[in-house]
Amino acid sequence: PLSLSLSLSFILSYIFMGRLSRDKRDVFYRRAKESGYRARSAFKLLQIDAEFNLFGTRESSSSDIIDDTQQEVKLTTNNNDGATTTTTTTTAPPSFYWGVFHNWLHMLSIGFNAINIQFVVRSIVDKTTDFTQKPSPEAIALSGKVESVDRLLTFLGIGFLSALSDKVGRKPLMIWSCVGFSLTNLIQAKCTESVALLYLADFIDGCSSCMLPLCQAYVTDCCTKETLAASLGIFQGLSVGGAFILAFPIGGILGAKYGPRTPLLIASAIQLLNAILILFITPESLPPSSRKEKMDYSEANAIGGLNRLFGHGSLLRLATISLFFSSLGRMSLDAQFANYANIRFGWSQAQSGPLLVVVGLMLAIAPRILVPLLGLSNSILYGFLIAFVGYFVAGLSPTPGSFVFSIVIIAIGCTCFPALQALLANLANPKERGALLGAVASMNELVAAIGSTMYASILGVFTSDAAPLPLPGMQFMVGAVLHLFAWVVMSRGLKKNVGHPALSVSTKGVEYEGLGA
């Protein structure tokens, strides 16, 4: 109930402020046309109100709007002598908070799903609703296999969907992703005995999953280069951290009280609502003048997307390698958290959810403070080292208290991820940002496909009676080593590219020549 009421109030504010902005814009343009004023003068009046409107047009000046987000508006007026004058003005892009909001709703559904789906799998495989017992090795293995199918299909398709958004706009593909995830949650909620239905649900999700890179592309469409890193930090904090703060505890409580399928039905309804809002209210961030005229299908596929990342420019290649290692390391926590917490400490959804609130809070706070304070380079390097310490402590934690402490450290270390995303986006040609971020998301899905199976196997082996070492937290030790690898690679990349303009949070006036820059 708390989640639904907060979501409803957020949505009503969203609709009201959006309509208020459009009404005022119409009034000002009508007055401008009637009096013969130029459209630019009318638009300056709108800017007075922009700072009070979270979801309206962001306040800007002609010096801070980058080329790819400019939109032309023509206004024709009649002079006193009968001559016709056509004035062309440049409008600011929509607020990037639209992208934050829709990803927030998407992550809200993911939170309801993630805290409960492994218990759904256990109810099918172990034929039990008593989740205080340890999961069987078969249930752990199936959860990893099903997730790997989802991730592998997403890897194959997400690059194409993201590149397609550079041609047709962001909104159509965002709607596609919402509908697909809604169906996924609905099928999983209705699945009681058939393992095949679990695979079908993840098949649908894998074919439609593209919301995260599209919302990141929406943010980059609406931001200047000098504000992009901080904006992506806000994106991670509000849309990811903010959603998880609500979704994990409420989803855990609902799952523990009403069964793990009830939160999945709520997640499905949220995504249906998300699709409706995008269709009827959300403005398009990518104007027709900034869209690619033709798709490059050789780079829109999964292999082409990887070549886009690994085959262009020293800095881009090394940043991608470090992102690969760190993302694979992060999967040690993401892939089997619920099963590990249940095996190690006897936690159910009700106990796991509040801990993930801590993660959400840290994700919301840390990037907003540390990225502007440290800059891109230090945010990436220090983030890797902090995460290394956090995963190492998690692997050796004998008590719930020390494990919670390690999670806090890991969450602070996640500052490296929005900083890396900003660096990669800064290296992209403006008309290729969707494709680039799609390639990054595609690589992350490949990493997740590998990690889901790998960490399920590690957890199954090192928590069994025949474990080669008495180290149930071995998966976190592997994650720590991978973050150390990422730090080594990125340190080398930064030394080889000292002074590169993409490494600065403030890159005003700098233009890049595409991925080879």
C-alpha positions in Angstrom: 0.0 0.0 0.0 2.8 2.4 0.8 4.5 1.7 -2.5 1.3 2.2 -4.5 0.4 5.4 -2.7 3.8 6.9 -3.2 3.8 5.8 -6.9 0.3 7.3 -7.4 1.3 10.6 -5.8 4.4 10.8 -7.9 2.4 10.0 -11.1 -0.3 12.7 -10.4 2.4 15.3 -9.8 4.1 14.1 -13.0 0.9 14.6 -15.1 -0.1 17.9 -13.5 3.3 19.5 -13.9 3.6 18.3 -17.5 0.2 19.7 -18.4 0.9 23.0 -16.7 4.1 23.4 -18.7 2.3 22.8 -22.0 -0.5 25.2 -21.2 1.9 28.0 -20.4 3.9 27.3 -23.5 0.7 27.6 -25.6 -0.2 30.9 -23.9 3.2 32.4 -24.5 3.4 31.4 -28.1 -0.1 32.6 -28.9 0.8 36.0 -27.3 4.0 36.1 -29.3 2.2 35.5 -32.5 -0.5 38.0 -31.9 1.8 40.8 -30.9 4.5 40.1 -33.4 7.2 39.2 -30.9 9.8 36.7 -31.8 9.6 33.2 -30.5 12.9 33.5 -28.7 11.5 36.3 -26.5 8.5 34.2 -25.7 10.7 31.2 -24.8 12.7 33.3 -22.4 9.5 34.0 -20.5 9.1 30.2 -20.2 12.6 29.9 -18.7 11.5 32.0 -15.7 9.1 29.2 -14.8 11.4 26.4 -15.7 13.2 26.2 -12.3 9.9 25.5 -10.6 8.9 22.8 -13.0 10.6 19.5 -12.4 9.2 17.8 -15.5 9.0 20.8 -17.7 11.6 22.3 -20.1 14.9 22.7 -18.2 16.3 26.1 -17.8 19.1 26.8 -20.3 20.9 29.3 -22.4 22.1 29.2 -26.0 25.6 28.5 -24.8 24.8 25.3 -22.9 22.6 23.4 -25.4 24.6 20.9 -27.3 24.0 20.4 -31.0 22.3 17.1 -30.8 19.5 18.3 -28.5 18.5 21.4 -30.4 15.1 21.6 -31.9 14.0 24.3 -34.4 10.7 26.1 -34.1 9.5 28.4 -36.8 7.1 31.3 -36.2 5.6 33.3 -39.1 4.4 36.8 -38.4 3.0 39.6 -40.6 4.6 43.0 -40.4 2.7 46.3 -40.7 3.7 46.7 -44.3 2.3 43.3 -45.2 5.7 41.5 -45.4 6.0 38.0 -43.9 8.8 37.3 -41.5 9.8 33.8 -40.5 11.8 33.4 -37.3 13.7 30.3 -36.4 14.5 29.6 -32.8 16.2 26.8 -30.9 14.3 25.2 -28.0 15.8 23.3 -25.1 15.4 19.6 -24.8 12.9 18.1 -22.2 14.0 17.5 -18.7 16.2 14.4 -18.2 14.0 13.6 -15.2 11.5 12.0 -17.6 14.1 9.3 -18.3 14.8 9.1 -14.5 11.1 8.6 -13.7 10.4 5.9 -16.3 13.5 4.0 -15.3 12.4 4.5 -11.6 9.2 2.7 -12.4 11.1 0.0 -14.3 13.4 -0.6 -11.4 10.5 -0.6 -9.0 9.2 -3.6 -10.9 12.6 -5.2 -11.0 12.9 -4.8 -7.2 9.6 -6.5 -6.6 10.7 -9.3 -9.0 14.3 -9.8 -7.8 13.5 -10.2 -4.2 10.9 -12.9 -4.9 11.7 -14.8 -8.1 14.2 -17.2 -6.6 11.5 -18.2 -4.0 9.1 -18.8 -6.9 11.7 -21.2 -8.5 12.1 -22.9 -5.1 8.4 -23.4 -4.8 8.3 -25.2 -8.2 11.5 -27.3 -7.8 11.4 -28.1 -4.1 7.6 -28.3 -3.9 7.6 -26.2 -0.7 6.4 -22.9 0.7 8.5 -23.1 3.8 11.3 -20.8 2.8 13.1 -21.0 6.1 14.7 -24.2 4.8 17.8 -24.1 2.7 17.3 -24.2 -1.1 18.2 -27.4 -2.8 21.2 -27.5 -5.3 18.7 -28.1 -8.1 16.7 -24.9 -7.2 19.9 -22.9 -7.1 21.1 -24.3 -10.5 17.7 -23.7 -12.2 17.5 -20.1 -11.0 21.0 -19.6 -12.6 20.0 -21.3 -15.8 16.8 -19.4 -16.3 18.4 -16.1 -15.6 21.2 -17.0 -18.1 18.7 -17.6 -20.9 17.2 -14.2 -20.2 20.5 -12.5 -20.2 21.8 -14.2 -23.3 18.7 -13.2 -25.3 19.0 -9.7 -24.0 22.7 -9.7 -25.1 21.7 -10.7 -28.6 18.9 -8.1 -28.9 19.5 -5.1 -26.8 22.1 -3.6 -29.1 19.7 -3.7 -32.0 16.9 -2.2 -30.0 19.1 0.6 -28.7 20.5 1.4 -32.1 17.0 1.3 -33.5 16.1 4.1 -31.0 18.7 6.3 -32.7 16.5 6.1 -35.9 12.9 6.0 -34.6 13.2 7.8 -31.3 13.4 6.6 -27.7 9.7 6.4 -26.8 8.6 3.4 -29.1 11.3 1.2 -27.7 10.7 2.2 -24.1 7.0 1.2 -24.6 8.1 -2.1 -26.1 10.3 -2.8 -23.1 7.5 -2.0 -20.6 5.0 -4.3 -22.3 7.6 -7.2 -22.5 8.5 -6.9 -18.8 4.8 -6.7 -17.8 4.1 -10.0 -19.6 7.2 -11.6 -18.0 6.1 -10.8 -14.5 2.5 -12.0 -15.3 3.7 -15.3 -16.6 6.1 -15.9 -13.7 3.3 -15.1 -11.2 0.9 -17.6 -12.9 3.6 -20.3 -13.1 3.0 -23.0 -10.4 4.4 -26.2 -11.8 5.8 -25.8 -15.3 9.5 -25.0 -15.6 8.9 -24.4 -19.3 6.8 -21.3 -18.4 9.7 -19.9 -16.5 11.9 -20.2 -19.6 9.1 -18.6 -21.7 8.8 -15.7 -19.3 12.5 -15.0 -19.5 12.5 -15.5 -23.3 10.0 -12.7 -23.6 12.0 -10.5 -21.2 15.2 -11.2 -23.1 13.6 -10.2 -26.4 12.2 -6.9 -25.1 14.7 -5.8 -22.4 16.2 -2.4 -23.3 14.8 0.1 -20.8 18.0 0.9 -19.0 20.2 2.0 -22.0 17.2 3.8 -23.5 16.7 5.8 -20.4 20.4 6.5 -20.2 20.3 7.7 -23.8 17.3 9.9 -22.9 19.4 11.5 -20.2 22.3 12.0 -22.5 20.0 13.6 -25.1 18.9 16.1 -22.5 22.2 17.0 -20.9 25.3 19.0 -21.8 28.7 17.3 -21.7 29.7 19.2 -18.6 26.6 18.1 -16.6 26.4 14.5 -18.0 28.4 12.8 -15.3 26.4 14.4 -12.4 23.2 13.7 -14.3 24.0 10.0 -14.7 24.8 10.0 -11.0 21.3 11.4 -10.3 19.9 8.8 -12.7 21.5 6.0 -10.8 20.6 7.4 -7.4 17.0 8.3 -8.0 15.9 5.7 -10.6 17.9 2.7 -9.3 18.5 3.5 -5.7 15.2 5.3 -5.1 13.2 2.4 -6.6 15.0 -0.2 -4.6 14.5 1.7 -1.4 10.8 1.1 -1.8 10.7 -2.1 -3.8 13.0 -4.4 -1.8 11.5 -4.0 1.6 7.8 -3.7 0.5 8.3 -6.5 -2.0 9.9 -8.6 0.6 7.2 -8.0 3.2 4.4 -8.7 0.6 6.2 -11.8 -0.6 6.7 -13.1 3.0 3.0 -12.4 3.9 1.1 -13.2 0.7 3.5 -15.4 -1.2 6.2 -14.6 -3.7 3.8 -14.3 -6.7 1.8 -11.3 -5.4 4.7 -8.8 -5.8 5.1 -10.1 -9.4 1.5 -9.2 -10.2 2.1 -5.7 -8.8 5.3 -5.4 -10.9 3.3 -6.4 -14.0 0.7 -3.7 -13.3 3.4 -1.0 -12.7 4.9 -1.7 -16.1 1.6 -1.5 -17.9 1.1 1.9 -16.3 4.6 2.9 -17.3 3.8 2.1 -20.9 0.6 4.2 -20.9 2.5 7.2 -19.4 5.2 7.0 -22.0 2.7 6.7 -24.8 0.4 9.6 -23.9 2.5 12.0 -21.7 6.2 11.8 -22.0 8.0 14.0 -24.6 10.4 12.6 -27.1 14.0 13.5 -26.3 15.5 12.8 -29.7 14.2 15.3 -32.3 13.9 14.1 -36.0 16.9 16.4 -36.9 19.2 14.4 -34.6 18.1 10.9 -35.6 20.2 8.7 -37.8 18.8 8.4 -41.3 19.9 4.8 -41.7 20.8 2.0 -39.3 24.1 0.3 -39.6 23.0 -3.3 -39.1 26.6 -4.5 -39.0 27.0 -2.6 -35.7 23.5 -3.0 -34.4 23.9 -6.7 -33.7 25.5 -8.1 -30.6 28.9 -8.9 -32.1 29.0 -5.5 -33.9 28.2 -3.8 -30.6 31.1 -5.5 -29.0 33.3 -4.5 -31.9 32.1 -0.9 -31.4 33.4 -1.0 -27.9 36.6 -3.0 -28.2 37.7 -1.9 -31.7 37.7 1.9 -31.4 40.3 4.0 -29.6 42.6 3.1 -26.8 40.7 4.8 -24.0 37.3 3.4 -25.1 38.8 -0.1 -25.3 40.4 -0.1 -21.9 37.4 1.5 -20.3 35.2 -1.3 -21.7 37.6 -4.0 -20.5 37.5 -2.5 -17.0 33.7 -2.3 -17.1 33.6 -5.9 -18.2 35.7 -7.1 -15.2 33.9 -4.8 -12.7 30.4 -5.8 -13.9 31.3 -9.5 -13.7 32.5 -8.9 -10.2 29.3 -7.1 -9.2 27.3 -10.1 -10.3 28.7 -12.0 -7.3 26.3 -10.0 -5.2 23.5 -9.5 -7.7 23.1 -13.1 -9.0 22.5 -15.1 -5.8 22.0 -12.7 -3.0 18.7 -14.1 -1.8 19.9 -17.7 -1.9 23.2 -16.8 -0.2 21.5 -14.8 2.6 19.1 -17.7 3.2 21.8 -20.3 3.3 24.3 -18.3 5.4 22.1 -16.4 7.8 18.6 -18.0 7.4 17.1 -14.9 5.9 13.8 -14.8 4.0 12.5 -11.9 1.8 11.5 -10.0 4.9 15.1 -9.9 6.2 16.8 -9.5 2.8 14.7 -6.5 1.7 15.7 -4.0 4.4 19.4 -4.7 3.7 18.9 -3.8 0.1 17.3 -0.5 1.3 20.8 0.3 2.5 22.2 -0.4 -0.9 19.5 1.8 -2.5 20.3 4.7 -0.1 24.0 4.5 -0.8 23.4 4.3 -4.6 21.2 7.4 -4.3 23.7 9.4 -2.2 27.3 8.3 -3.0 27.5 9.2 -6.8 25.8 12.6 -6.3 28.5 13.5 -3.8 31.6 11.7 -5.0 31.6 12.1 -8.8 31.5 16.0 -8.8 34.0 16.0 -5.9 36.5 13.6 -7.2 36.1 13.9 -11.0 35.7 11.1 -13.5 39.2 9.5 -13.2 39.3 9.4 -9.4 35.7 8.3 -9.1 36.4 5.3 -11.3 39.7 4.3 -9.7 38.7 4.9 -6.1 35.4 3.2 -6.8 37.1 0.0 -8.0 39.4 -0.1 -4.9 36.5 0.6 -2.5 34.4 -2.2 -4.1 37.4 -4.6 -3.9 37.6 -4.0 -0.1 33.8 -4.4 0.2 33.6 -7.7 -1.6 36.7 -9.1 0.2 35.0 -8.2 3.6 31.7 -9.8 2.4 33.5 -13.0 1.5 35.0 -13.3 5.0 32.0 -12.0 7.0 31.0 -14.6 9.7 28.0 -12.6 11.1 25.1 -10.6 9.7 26.5 -7.4 11.1 29.8 -7.6 9.3 28.0 -8.7 6.1 25.8 -5.5 6.3 28.9 -3.4 6.8 30.5 -4.9 3.7 27.4 -4.2 1.6 27.6 -0.5 2.6 31.2 -0.4 1.4 30.3 -2.1 -1.9 27.5 0.4 -2.5 29.9 3.3 -2.1 32.3 1.6 -4.5 29.5 1.5 -7.1 30.3 5.2 -7.7 32.6 3.9 -10.5 29.7 2.8 -12.7 28.0 6.2 -13.4 31.4 7.7 -13.9 32.3 5.0 -16.4 29.0 5.5 -18.2 29.6 9.2 -18.5 33.1 8.6 -19.9 31.8 6.2 -22.5 28.9 8.6 -23.4 31.4 11.5 -23.8 33.4 9.4 -26.2 30.4 8.8 -28.5 29.2 10.8 -31.5 25.9 12.5 -30.5 24.0 10.5 -33.1 25.5 7.2 -31.9 24.9 7.5 -28.1 21.9 5.1 -28.2 23.9 2.5 -30.1 26.9 2.9 -27.8 24.9 2.7 -24.6 23.1 -0.3 -26.2 26.4 -1.9 -26.8 27.4 -1.4 -23.2 24.1 -2.8 -22.0 24.6 -5.7 -24.4 28.0 -6.5 -22.9 26.5 -6.2 -19.4 23.9 -8.8 -20.4 26.6 -11.1 -21.6 28.4 -10.6 -18.4 25.2 -11.4 -16.5 24.6 -14.5 -18.5 28.1 -15.7 -17.6 27.8 -14.6 -14.0 24.4 -16.1 -13.3 25.5 -19.6 -14.1 29.1 -19.1 -12.7 28.1 -17.8 -9.3 25.2 -20.3 -8.9 27.8 -23.0 -9.4 30.2 -21.5 -7.0 27.6 -21.0 -4.4 26.3 -24.6 -4.8 29.8 -26.0 -4.5 31.1 -24.0 -1.6 28.0 -24.3 0.5 27.6 -28.1 0.1 28.9 -30.7 2.5 31.7 -31.6 0.0 33.0 -28.0 -0.3 36.8 -28.0 -1.2 37.3 -25.1 1.2 35.2 -23.9 4.2 34.5 -20.6 2.5 30.8 -20.1 1.8 31.5 -16.5 0.6 33.9 -17.6 -2.2 31.7 -15.9 -4.8 32.5 -12.5 -3.2 36.2 -13.3 -3.1 36.0 -13.9 -6.9 34.2 -10.5 -7.2 36.9 -8.8 -5.3 39.6 -10.1 -7.5 37.7 -9.0 -10.7 37.4 -5.5 -9.3 41.1 -5.5 -8.7 41.7 -6.5 -12.3 39.4 -3.6 -13.4 41.5 -1.2 -11.4 44.7 -2.3 -13.0 43.3 -2.0 -16.5 41.8 1.4 -16.0 44.9 2.7 -14.3 46.9 1.8 -17.4 44.2 3.5 -19.6 44.3 6.7 -17.6 48.1 6.9 -17.7 48.1 6.4 -21.5 45.4 9.1 -22.0 46.4 11.9 -19.6 44.6 15.1 -20.5 41.9 13.5 -22.7 38.9 15.9 -22.6 36.5 13.1 -22.1 38.0 12.5 -18.6 36.9 15.8 -17.3 33.5 16.4 -15.7 33.6 19.9 -17.3 34.0 19.4 -21.1 32.2 22.5 -22.2 32.9 23.4 -25.8 34.6 20.1 -26.6 33.5 18.2 -29.6 34.4 14.5 -30.2 34.9 12.9 -33.5 33.0 9.7 -32.6 34.2 6.5 -31.1 37.8 6.7 -32.3 38.4 9.9 -30.3 
